[in-house]
Amino acid sequence: MKTFTYMQNAGHTGLPGGRRQLLRGAAALGAVAALGQAGKVWAADKDTIRIGYISPKTGPFSPFAEADDFILDQVRKSLADGLMVGGKKYKVEILARDDQSSPDRQSNLVAELINKENIDLMLAQVAIGPNASQQCELNGVPCISTVGPWQAWMFPLKGDPAKGFKSVFHFFWGLEDISDVYLDIWSGVPSNKAVGSVFSNDVPGNAMGDLKLGMPAAFAKAGYKVVDIGRFPVGADDFSSYIQAFKKDNVEIVTGLFNPPEWASFVKQSAQMNFKPKVATVAKALLFPGGVAALGARADGMSTEIWWTPAYPFKSSLTGQTARQFADAYTAATRREWTQPMGVVHALFEAGIQALKASGNPKDPVKVADAVRVMKHDTIIGRLDFTSSGIKNVSRMRVVGGQWRVNAAGKPELFITNNKTAPEIPVQRKFELLKLG
């Protein structure tokens, strides 16, 4: 519960600019909010379900939406013959929008989808902040979102984990889940338990890296010595002061939150300064294959949390594909490597379609929201369960620990190495120390 207090008091939003930017334009929404559910009668076609979808197709958050076109194509094909709900067949339209990684643009586009396009359900990526959810809650439109820690979704909306919301829902991991994954990774590592903490000076970095209530606090409670000299500015390319401090305190484990270019600079300077930790477990920078490949041979043995991989033992409720079949189909269609977010985004559509089917009436926003509230549904990332997380309107996503290994051809591959946090997801290989060490 301490995490709840911290996020509320600090005003963390997951957005550049904090709560003020999140609430910008809220007054203008007041008049629109009154229309709420009454606005649903505007829909010209009562036989068509309209689903809004918003994501950062362009801008700095675009890697999270890299697979959108492929996923949308698959979902649309699976719904080509319509959707049976309550004994009636509906045509389904998906209206996708690019928020360009801008919180304000996200708000405006969602308002337009609600008030001009008369959507019945909103699906959203909210890595840049929960603006889509805010608009939907104001207007009584059911919304499911993902791709952002649940704390950075709930507290900017002034939510109470014990009470939740009327119309909006979210599934993803929380800071406590990632801390548990990292501790699981390190539990079998022979080390002196000295951890170097390096987090970015932005909303997620400050939340995750807080020494009293963030991830380092969990590490200290587990018996690790945390070495932290403060946050680094986003875009930094000089980490020499951190490396010097870590060498002085004989740090053997490095953790933190980096963008890929920042982590590349840290790794390069560590080599130049002869700093060779046994373990490097960091968030964000090791999420995408491209950023890992840019590290070359030095990437071998680096570790991170895993959102989803083709090795997950689950199937899509929409297409029937296994995780491996889904990833292979993506690579065959795009000539690109699979990414972890693609499984999560696919599950977002699985959740949305299931809510519509279970509602009995997809044109009734209250019934659709109530269907999400009690949802227990198996997806390509595993079971989504909005009833048992202990957090109203939230399903906590299962995550495990993984390690990047560079194969003989110089290509990095991600393997599941630790699964104490989700035993139903099998381990692929044993965790090994960094080759740098």
Phi and psi in degrees as a GROMACS rama.xvg file:
@    title "Ramachandran Plot"
@    xaxis  label "Phi"
@    yaxis  label "Psi"
@TYPE xy
-61.9304  -37.2387  LYS-2
-59.9508  -38.3045  THR-3
-58.8106  -48.973  PHE-4
-60.9477  -42.6245  THR-5
-61.3478  -48.0188  TYR-6
-66.0492  -35.9817  MET-7
-70.8436  -45.7003  GLN-8
-68.8504  -36.2919  ASN-9
-79.5314  -16.6274  ALA-10
73.2643  30.0727  GLY-11
-68.7346  135.935  HIS-12
-121.486  -16.5505  THR-13
79.5475  7.8874  GLY-14
-121.176  146.864  LEU-15
-62.5019  126.109  PRO-16
100.98  -9.2753  GLY-17
71.9441  -158.751  GLY-18
-61.9155  -33.6605  ARG-19
-59.992  -42.571  ARG-20
-68.8821  -36.6709  GLN-21
-61.9409  -38.7318  LEU-22
-90.8339  -0.670303  LEU-23
-58.583  130.155  ARG-24
86.2754  0.967175  GLY-25
-63.3241  -36.1741  ALA-26
-61.6453  -39.38  ALA-27
-66.3839  -23.2215  ALA-28
-80.1959  -13.8562  LEU-29
-56.2045  -45.8146  GLY-30
-65.1536  -36.7942  ALA-31
-69.6498  -37.2105  VAL-32
-59.323  -34.7327  ALA-33
-61.7205  -25.7796  ALA-34
-69.6799  -38.4824  LEU-35
32.0742  -122.007  GLY-36
-70.9632  -23.4953  GLN-37
-62.5339  -28.5947  ALA-38
-63.4633  -16.2815  GLY-39
-66.5816  -22.1716  LYS-40
-71.9645  -11.8185  VAL-41
-68.2819  -23.8506  TRP-42
-55.1266  124.107  ALA-43
-75.436  -30.0351  ALA-44
-117.391  104.665  ASP-45
-76.6431  -7.24855  LYS-46
-100.367  6.03336  ASP-47
-120.428  126.885  THR-48
-90.296  130.291  ILE-49
-114.093  120.573  ARG-50
-111.013  123.368  ILE-51
-88.5762  144.946  GLY-52
-140.935  128.993  TYR-53
-129.898  139.626  ILE-54
-158.825  164.824  SER-55
-86.4287  76.1389  PRO-56
-64.1944  -28.5246  LYS-57
-130.373  169.915  THR-58
91.7682  -177.636  GLY-59
-63.4813  -21.1828  PRO-60
-95.2531  8.17546  PHE-61
-59.7294  -28.0847  SER-62
-57.5845  -26.5958  PRO-63
-70.2087  -21.1495  PHE-64
-110.82  16.5024  ALA-65
-57.5816  -34.8681  GLU-66
-96.3521  9.51217  ALA-67
-55.7488  -47.8492  ASP-68
-59.6797  -42.7273  ASP-69
-65.0334  -45.6432  PHE-70
-63.9963  -44.8923  ILE-71
-62.0543  -38.8909  LEU-72
-62.3671  -43.7044  ASP-73
-64.8942  -43.885  GLN-74
-65.0246  -44.2389  VAL-75
-61.9897  -39.4661  ARG-76
-65.0541  -38.2786  LYS-77
-68.2776  -19.705  SER-78
-109.117  9.5094  LEU-79
-58.57  -32.2193  ALA-80
-91.4965  8.74113  ASP-81
94.8686  175.184  GLY-82
-127.458  124.225  LEU-83
-83.9684  122.227  MET-84
-136.574  122.762  VAL-85
58.5839  34.3703  GLY-86
81.0131  5.35937  GLY-87
-122.245  140.645  LYS-88
-94.7181  130.423  LYS-89
-116.051  144.791  TYR-90
-77.4497  145.625  LYS-91
-120.885  128.409  VAL-92
-116.792  135.544  GLU-93
-112.677  120.508  ILE-94
-105.199  100.924  LEU-95
-92.425  139.176  ALA-96
-133.92  148.188  ARG-97
-102.953  116.297  ASP-98
-84.1036  -1.03901  ASP-99
57.1021  29.17  GLN-100
62.8189  25.8669  SER-101
-114.703  120.746  SER-102
-58.8063  -42.0389  PRO-103
-65.3656  -41.9497  ASP-104
-64.3282  -37.6423  ARG-105
-59.4267  -45.478  GLN-106
-58.7157  -47.2101  SER-107
-65.3406  -41.3018  ASN-108
-67.776  -40.2039  LEU-109
-67.5308  -38.8813  VAL-110
-60.3437  -39.9184  ALA-111
-66.599  -41.5561  GLU-112
-62.6452  -36.6195  LEU-113
-73.1942  -47.6984  ILE-114
-94.4919  -20.6036  ASN-115
-109.21  -36.7831  LYS-116
-95.9193  -10.7915  GLU-117
55.8097  49.7507  ASN-118
-66.9321  152.068  ILE-119
-96.2833  -20.7082  ASP-120
-153.345  140.615  LEU-121
-113.452  131.981  MET-122
-118.728  137.363  LEU-123
-149.15  143.148  ALA-124
-90.2471  131.863  GLN-125
-127.667  36.3906  VAL-126
-61.1852  -29.9884  ALA-127
-88.1627  -3.65008  ILE-128
130.841  159.742  GLY-129
-87.099  37.9771  PRO-130
-63.0089  -37.66  ASN-131
-61.1991  -43.5655  ALA-132
-64.8203  -37.9554  SER-133
-60.3784  -46.6487  GLN-134
-61.4399  -42.6619  GLN-135
-68.151  -39.3796  CYS-136
-64.9713  -39.2953  GLU-137
-63.2773  -33.9608  LEU-138
-103.529  3.73421  ASN-139
68.1488  29.317  GLY-140
-103.021  126.021  VAL-141
-62.0188  137.922  PRO-142
-142.577  137.454  CYS-143
-121.313  131.701  ILE-144
-130.463  166.826  SER-145
-160.336  -173.837  THR-146
64.4171  58.7484  VAL-147
175.77  134.878  GLY-148
-50.9127  140.939  PRO-149
-61.8714  -29.0785  TRP-150
-64.8592  -39.1312  GLN-151
-76.316  -6.41152  ALA-152
-97.0134  -48.9252  TRP-153
-72.2686  -47.8282  MET-154
-72.7718  -34.4372  PHE-155
-62.8236  -25.3247  PRO-156
-85.1271  5.2669  LEU-157
61.3588  36.3923  LYS-158
-85.3428  157.759  GLY-159
-114.586  120.252  ASP-160
-56.2382  -21.5193  PRO-161
-87.3278  -13.5504  ALA-162
-118.274  -36.876  LYS-163
72.7203  -151.672  GLY-164
-133.567  171.858  PHE-165
-80.194  -44.0268  LYS-166
-126.656  -12.3719  SER-167
-115.641  145.913  VAL-168
-140.341  159.679  PHE-169
-149.293  142.319  HIS-170
-130.877  131.965  PHE-171
177.532  179.138  PHE-172
-85.3985  169.215  TRP-173
-117.625  173.093  GLY-174
-59.982  -34.5127  LEU-175
-66.2216  -32.5508  GLU-176
-69.4062  -42.1863  ASP-177
-68.2038  -38.9205  ILE-178
-59.2825  -43.3339  SER-179
-63.6426  -38.4163  ASP-180
-63.7467  -45.6919  VAL-181
-64.3893  -41.759  TYR-182
-64.4929  -34.3149  LEU-183
-64.2516  -42.7547  ASP-184
-60.7546  -45.9758  ILE-185
-77.8611  -16.3287  TRP-186
-60.5397  -31.3174  SER-187
-99.6015  11.3425  GLY-188
-96.3851  126.224  VAL-189
-72.5588  108.109  PRO-190
-149.493  172.621  SER-191
-88.0429  4.98271  ASN-192
63.1761  26.6261  LYS-193
-96.056  118.136  ALA-194
-112.785  124.59  VAL-195
-87.4402  122.16  GLY-196
-104.669  119.745  SER-197
-133.684  99.8887  VAL-198
-120.313  147.288  PHE-199
-72.8359  152.215  SER-200
-89.7921  69.9931  ASN-201
-144.634  -178.249  ASP-202
-58.1102  -53.1525  VAL-203
-66.0816  -37.9729  PRO-204
-64.2234  -41.9947  GLY-205
-68.9767  -35.3778  ASN-206
-70.3859  -48.2875  ALA-207
-70.5075  -33.8844  MET-208
-95.4752  4.62923  GLY-209
-59.0368  128.509  ASP-210
-70.4043  -22.2107  LEU-211
-98.3196  -34.2626  LYS-212
-129.431  -1.41523  LEU-213
-95.5261  -158.606  GLY-214
-63.2278  -41.1891  MET-215
-57.6934  -31.6261  PRO-216
-64.6823  -39.0828  ALA-217
-67.1315  -36.7596  ALA-218
-67.6073  -42.6192  PHE-219
-63.1639  -39.9109  ALA-220
-63.3949  -30.114  LYS-221
-84.016  3.30731  ALA-222
100.188  10.76  GLY-223
-93.3472  144.916  TYR-224
-87.6108  121.601  LYS-225
-100.633  123.324  VAL-226
-105.203  114.208  VAL-227
-139.661  124.425  ASP-228
-111.938  15.2753  ILE-229
114.024  175.697  GLY-230
-83.3422  154.089  ARG-231
-105.573  147.519  PHE-232
-69.8855  142.461  PRO-233
-57.6632  132.16  VAL-234
91.2951  2.65621  GLY-235
-60.3493  147.716  ALA-236
-130.141  8.75248  ASP-237
-125.961  110.885  ASP-238
-117.422  20.839  PHE-239
-61.8954  -35.5319  SER-240
-66.8997  -36.3749  SER-241
-67.523  -44.8212  TYR-242
-64.7339  -39.9763  ILE-243
-61.1756  -43.9061  GLN-244
-63.8084  -39.2342  ALA-245
-69.1977  -37.8024  PHE-246
-65.9346  -39.7434  LYS-247
-62.3467  -38.941  LYS-248
-95.7733  11.2897  ASP-249
55.6811  45.8061  ASN-250
-66.6308  131.709  VAL-251
-113.523  -11.0059  GLU-252
-128.633  129.909  ILE-253
-114.429  135.418  VAL-254
-142.01  166.067  THR-255
156.216  -168.468  GLY-256
-127.277  120.48  LEU-257
-134.947  151.463  PHE-258
-80.1006  154.93  ASN-259
-51.977  -44.8713  PRO-260
-64.3583  -34.7027  PRO-261
-66.3038  -43.2488  GLU-262
-66.2735  -37.096  TRP-263
-60.5828  -39.9732  ALA-264
-66.3672  -42.7513  SER-265
-60.837  -45.135  PHE-266
-64.3448  -44.2611  VAL-267
-62.4657  -45.7866  LYS-268
-69.4765  -31.763  GLN-269
-61.6522  -41.0658  SER-270
-65.8962  -41.2192  ALA-271
-64.8606  -32.7229  GLN-272
-97.6555  8.79457  MET-273
58.363  39.7678  ASN-274
-98.4782  117.791  PHE-275
-127.237  82.3284  LYS-276
-67.6208  157.179  PRO-277
-78.9912  -30.0653  LYS-278
-139.047  139.525  VAL-279
-131.657  108.389  ALA-280
-121.388  103.81  THR-281
-130.912  155.096  VAL-282
-96.7725  156.555  ALA-283
70.8347  -55.0071  LYS-284
-61.9415  -28.9387  ALA-285
-103.562  19.1899  LEU-286
-79.3455  -39.2166  LEU-287
-107.976  137.399  PHE-288
-55.5546  -37.2893  PRO-289
-61.9292  -42.4483  GLY-290
-67.5004  -33.6923  GLY-291
-71.9766  -42.292  VAL-292
-60.6152  -32.7946  ALA-293
-65.1901  -17.8552  ALA-294
-80.7563  -13.349  LEU-295
66.229  -144.836  GLY-296
-63.8741  -23.7201  ALA-297
-66.8271  -16.0729  ARG-298
-72.5464  -17.4504  ALA-299
-61.6383  114.491  ASP-300
99.762  -5.28778  GLY-301
-70.6969  147.114  MET-302
-128.549  160.148  SER-303
-163.963  173.594  THR-304
-75.915  153.742  GLU-305
-116.428  126.66  ILE-306
-84.2722  -41.0912  TRP-307
-171.855  145.69  TRP-308
-144.768  166.677  THR-309
-61.9913  -14.0764  PRO-310
-81.3127  -7.32204  ALA-311
-62.4543  137.933  TYR-312
-88.3438  43.8037  PRO-313
-126.655  161.137  PHE-314
-119.629  157.629  LYS-315
-78.1046  133.798  SER-316
-78.2518  -9.88839  SER-317
-94.6737  -45.7679  LEU-318
-108.134  -14.3627  THR-319
78.7047  -0.391578  GLY-320
-71.3054  144.643  GLN-321
-74.0577  167.375  THR-322
-58.0477  -41.2999  ALA-323
-65.9714  -43.643  ARG-324
-63.1435  -38.8181  GLN-325
-62.9965  -47.0775  PHE-326
-65.3399  -42.1682  ALA-327
-64.5326  -38.3407  ASP-328
-64.6475  -38.6047  ALA-329
-63.5858  -46.6899  TYR-330
-63.9414  -40.1998  THR-331
-65.3158  -35.8819  ALA-332
-81.7086  -29.9527  ALA-333
-116.096  -14.3245  THR-334
62.5243  28.0418  ARG-335
-118.627  158.732  ARG-336
-74.6229  146.921  GLU-337
-63.6501  155.557  TRP-338
-128.292  154.985  THR-339
-61.1346  -41.1322  GLN-340
-63.4196  -22.9677  PRO-341
-63.4696  -35.0085  MET-342
-66.2148  -38.4511  GLY-343
-68.0607  -42.1521  VAL-344
-66.5935  -39.1887  VAL-345
-60.72  -41.5108  HIS-346
-64.4206  -29.3699  ALA-347
-60.3484  -43.1664  LEU-348
-71.4805  -34.1713  PHE-349
-60.123  -43.9856  GLU-350
-64.6584  -42.5411  ALA-351
-63.1809  -46.3947  GLY-352
-65.5654  -39.4918  ILE-353
-62.7676  -39.7082  GLN-354
-62.7266  -42.1356  ALA-355
-63.8542  -44.0955  LEU-356
-64.3696  -42.5267  LYS-357
-76.3538  -15.5006  ALA-358
-69.0589  -29.3701  SER-359
82.8504  -23.4493  GLY-360
-152.365  95.4323  ASN-361
-68.311  -9.97404  PRO-362
-91.9926  -1.63178  LYS-363
-103.881  107.137  ASP-364
-62.3404  -31.9053  PRO-365
-67.7307  -42.6014  VAL-366
-68.4276  -35.8416  LYS-367
-66.2405  -45.0895  VAL-368
-62.1796  -41.7554  ALA-369
-64.0235  -31.6824  ASP-370
-68.3933  -35.8529  ALA-371
-69.141  -39.7025  VAL-372
-57.0266  -31.7171  ARG-373
-111.048  15.5563  VAL-374
-69.7754  133.299  MET-375
-133.054  106.345  LYS-376
-140.52  131.986  HIS-377
-84.9668  127.934  ASP-378
-128.782  -175.916  THR-379
-69.5462  -14.4981  ILE-380
-104.538  3.23495  ILE-381
113.202  -168.047  GLY-382
-78.8449  131.594  ARG-383
-98.1401  127.471  LEU-384
-137.619  106.891  ASP-385
-88.3104  6.13665  PHE-386
-104.192  -16.7922  THR-387
-128.359  13.9975  SER-388
-78.5478  -16.9645  SER-389
83.6142  1.02139  GLY-390
-128.11  115.54  ILE-391
-58.9629  136.3  LYS-392
71.5362  11.6512  ASN-393
-127.133  135.443  VAL-394
-111.191  119.381  SER-395
-80.2156  124.046  ARG-396
-78.7753  139.091  MET-397
-75.3947  137.431  ARG-398
-133.072  153.62  VAL-399
-132.631  177.595  VAL-400
-100.29  144.855  GLY-401
-143.514  168.526  GLY-402
-139.872  136.221  GLN-403
-84.9222  131.31  TRP-404
-123.358  138.719  ARG-405
-96.2704  119.494  VAL-406
-80.1187  -178.656  ASN-407
-61.623  -25.798  ALA-408
-87.7867  3.10535  ALA-409
83.7212  12.1344  GLY-410
-97.533  129.44  LYS-411
-76.6405  139.221  PRO-412
-130.662  140.824  GLU-413
-100.174  128.852  LEU-414
-123.353  143.526  PHE-415
-77.0554  123.278  ILE-416
-117.832  -20.7469  THR-417
-141.578  128.394  ASN-418
-134.825  23.7236  ASN-419
-57.8654  -32.1059  LYS-420
-78.1946  -14.79  THR-421
-156.421  78.3258  ALA-422
-60.274  -20.7754  PRO-423
-72.4627  -11.1332  GLU-424
-100.282  111.889  ILE-425
-70.9795  145.767  PRO-426
-73.9005  141.308  VAL-427
-99.4773  -34.7869  GLN-428
-159.571  164.95  ARG-429
-75.274  143.197  LYS-430
-69.4196  139.165  PHE-431
-128.888  155.863  GLU-432
-69.874  157.871  LEU-433
-57.7667  140.603  LEU-434
-67.9625  -22.9903  LYS-435
-61.16  -30.2046  LEU-436
